[in-house]
Amino acid sequence: MFPLPNPLHPAIVHFPIVLILFGTVVAVTAVFLRRWFLPWVAADLLVCGAAGALAATW
């Protein structure tokens, strides 16, 4: 097990925000750089950010 940060607010709320912002940057970059893996990375980041946002609201 790993120790949970105290308080949990930065880990639970701010981490999904960063994932969504970084996923958006990667998605825009994927439009211009035409690499086969960038859309998959962007989709993974955005899905993880959305799941984290749902967990943060719960």
Rosetta blueprint (number, residue, H / E / L):
1 M L
2 F L
3 P L
4 L L
5 P L
6 N L
7 P L
8 L L
9 H H
10 P H
11 A H
12 I H
13 V H
14 H H
15 F H
16 P H
17 I H
18 V H
19 L H
20 I H
21 L H
22 F H
23 G H
24 T H
25 V H
26 V H
27 A H
28 V H
29 T H
30 A H
31 V H
32 F H
33 L H
34 R L
35 R L
36 W L
37 F L
38 L H
39 P H
40 W H
41 V H
42 A H
43 A H
44 D H
45 L H
46 L H
47 V H
48 C H
49 G H
50 A H
51 A H
52 G H
53 A H
54 L H
55 A H
56 A H
57 T H
58 W L
